[in-house]
């Protein structure tokens, strides 16, 4: 299968899908709303613009509508392997602003970034026209549908998360005992200072392995810590105590827009710690006490209807 050569470089506010489109970009009524084109979106399932018709498109997105001017580094970004961004280094006149104003049309260069850290693998020349403060790139498009440009992520910083642990109480019918049982199992919570007007994505990791079953997206800020817990059933078949637990949080300004950068907690050691590592015992002496402690609580199970 071959890609269609005229498809888009996803740029700012208005984008052109044909190299020689003659219509005024400021008159377009076509729109694209796609949060996965955000610079912070890093999924390896790339998106393609081959389904779009030729013409101009106005970008409307809660993830941002201006083309980034910084290199989208570190792997897949914007839903593609080779995203384009606006190069400020190629602006010849230092007195010019990056984007045009007052109805002007300016010449600019867009660079593609690859997976290996090359921030200008390819350059294409574009023209950008100001449409009542809505700058639109003109004339050039990417060579294939797998190199769209990028949108920006929300300008919100998540404070470093903190992990706490406790017991989760659950009641279910025991097949073995044929009666209801209450179970106390270990749970972890990921805390940070949040604003309730945003939604959040939370991911969990044990020994640097992501626990995908515990991942949650678009969680309201006021229920973040209770709705995103890592529970024992998420990991007990794969891991045992004496493991390193970590969480990450991303913020979204509006539900389903692209999330911002991940903020990671410190790694939390879940298991048994020994108070000291070296002991000296003389032959014939009494036994030496070895101080140990648990960093997670110990749970139990009991018949629900039994006296406490």
N, C-alpha and C positions, 0 to 999 in steps of 0.2 A: 504494500500500500504506500503511495506517495503522498506527501503533504502538498497542499495547495500553496503556490508560491506567493500569492498576493496577500496572505493573511497578516494579522495585525501585529504591530508592536504596540503593546498596551501602554499608553502614555497618560497625559494629564487632561482631565476634563473632557476634551474632544480628541478622538483618535481617528486615523484614516486607514482604511483597509485596502485601498487601491493606490498604486504608485502614481497614477496620473488622474486622480479624481479632480474635477474642475469646479465642483460646487463650493460655495463659500462655507467654510466649516462653522461659521457663526450662526448659520441658518438651520443647522441640523436639528431634527426632533428625535433622532435615535438615541437610546440610552443603554449603557451597560452598568449593571450593579452586580459586582462579584467580589466578595470579601476575600476569597482565596488568592487574589492577586496581591495581597498585602506582602510587604517585605519581610514580615515576621512569620508568614505561613511557610512551613518547611516540609510539607508532605512530599513523598517521592512519587506519588501518582500525579503526573504532570497534566495540566489542562491544555486544551488546544482551541484555537479560534477559527478553525476551518468551517465551522457551522455558521459563521456570521456572513452576512451579505456585504458586498463592497460598499463603501461609503464612510461618512463621518459619524462618530459616536461620542456622545457626552457621557463622561464617567461620573456616576453618582454612587458614593460609597461611604458608609460610616467609618470605614477603615482609613479614609483619607482620599483626596481627589487630586493632589499634586504629585507630579512625577518626582521620585527621590533624586537627590543630587549626591548621595553617598553610595559607595559600592555595596551591593547586597552580598556579603561574604558568607562563608561557612555552609557550604552544601546547597541543597535545593531551597530556593526562595521564590516567592511569588507564584508558586505552583508550577515551576519550570526548572530545567537544568541550566539554562542560559538566559537569565533575565536581563533586560536592558534598563539602564538608568541614564539620567542626564548628566553629562560630563561637564563640570565647571572648569576643569583644567584646560579645556579646548576653547574657552572664550578668549578671543584674541584681544579685544579692547577691555582693559581692566576697569574702565569707568562704566561699563555696561552692567546692568542687573541681569541675573540669571534668566528671568522671565520678562517678556515684553510688557509694555504698558501703553495706554492711550491709543489702542487700536493698531499698534505697530506690528510688523512681522520681522522676526530676526532669524538668523542662521545659527544653528546649534549642532552639536554632535552628541549622539547617543552611543553608549558603550555597552557591550554585553559582558557579563561576568560568568566565569565557569566554575566548576566544582573544585578546581585545583588552586583557587586563590588568585587567578588572573583576573584583574579588575577591568581589563579592556581587551578581551579576546578579539573582538571585532568592533569596528566603528561604522556608523552610518550617519550620513548628513540629513538633518531634518530642518524644517522651518517651523517656527512657532508663532502663531498669531494671537494677539490679545482680543478676546471677544467680551468686552465689557467686564474686564477683570477675570475672565475665564480663558486662560491661555490654551491654545489648541495647536498641536504639532501638525505639520503639513508635509506632503509630497512623498516621503519615504515610508516604507513599511518593512517589517522583518522578512527574512527569506523563507521562513516556514512558520507553521502555526505553533511551534513549541518554544518560541522565544518572545513571549509577551513582556512588556515592561512591568514596572512595579507600582503598587500603591503604598501608602505609608500606614504604619500601625498607630494605635492611640498613643498619645504623648502622656502616658501615666506610668509612674514607677511603683512597683509593688515592694514594700519593705520586706527585708529578709524574713522568710517564714520560720516559725518555731514549732518543733514537734513535741507533743505531750502524749502520755500513754495512760490507759485506764482499763476498766473492765466493761464489757458489753453484756447486758443481761438479755437473754432470749429464752422463751418458753416454747417447747414443742412436745409432741407426743412421742414417747420412747417405745419403739417396737419391742425392744428387749424386755422391758419391764411392764409394758402395756398400761402405762399411766403417764400423765403429763410430767415433764422434767424441766427444771430451770437450769440453764447453762451459763456460766460466767466465762467469757473468752476475752482474750487480749485485743485491744483496739488502739489505734494510733490516730491522732488528730493533727491537722496542719493549720496553724494559726498565723494570722498576720493582721495588721491594721488595715481595714478595708473601708471603702465608701459604698454605701448601700445602693447608690444610683448606678453602679457598674455590676457586670456579671463576671464570673471567674471560671477558669479552667484549672483543675488540680490533677497532678499525676504523682504516682508513688513508685519508688524504686527500692529494691532490696539487693544489697551487694552489687549495685550499679545495673541491675536487671529491672526493666520496667514491668510493673504489675498492671497489665492492661485492664484486667477486670475491675480494678479499683479506680480507674480514670473517670473523671466527671467533667462535663463541659456546661457552660452557660448556667452556673449556679449563682443564685442571688447572694449578694454580699451579707445580708443579715442572717443567713443560715449556712454560711460557708463551712465553718468548722464541724458542724453536726451532720451536714449532708455529704461530706467528702471523706469519711473515715476509712482508714485501712483496717479491715477486720481479719480475724484469724483465718476464716475460711478462704480468704483471698490468697494466702501463702502457705498454709500448713502442709500441703502436699508437696511443696517444692523446697521449703526452707525450714530450718530449726533455729531456736534461739542461739545467740552468739552470732548475730547478723547485723549488718549496717543498714539502717532505714533512712530514707531521704524522701522529701516531697518537693514539688515545684508548683508555682502558681503563676498564671497569666491572667491579665485583665482585658476585658472587652468593654468598649464604651457603650455599645448597643448590642443586643442579642444577635448572634450570627455574623457580626462584623469580625474582622481579623483580630486575633489577640495580640497583645504586646509581647515583649521579650519575657522569657521565663526567669523567675526569681527562685533560686534554690535555697533550701534550708541547709544547715549544717547536718552532717551525717550523725544519726542517733544510734549508739550501740545498744542493741536489745539482747540482753543475756546476763551472764554471770561475770562479775568482776571480782578480782582478788586484791585484797588490801595491800599486799606486798608480794614481791616476786622472789626474794631470797630468804632462806631460813637456815639457821645453824643449830644442829642438834648433836649434843655429845652422847657418846655411847653410855647407856644406862640412865640417861635423863628421862624425865617424864615426856609425854607427848606434847607437841607444840600446837596451839590453836592456830588455825589458818582462817583469817577473817575473809569472808566472802559476802557479796551482796547482789541482789537482783535489781536490774534497771527497769524491769517490767513486773507487773503484779501477777500473782498466781491465782488462777481461777479454779472453780470446782463445779460440780453438778449435784443436784439433789432433787427428790420428788417435790413438785410444786406444792402439793397439799400437806407436806410434812411440817411439823413445828420448826420454827427457826431457832 
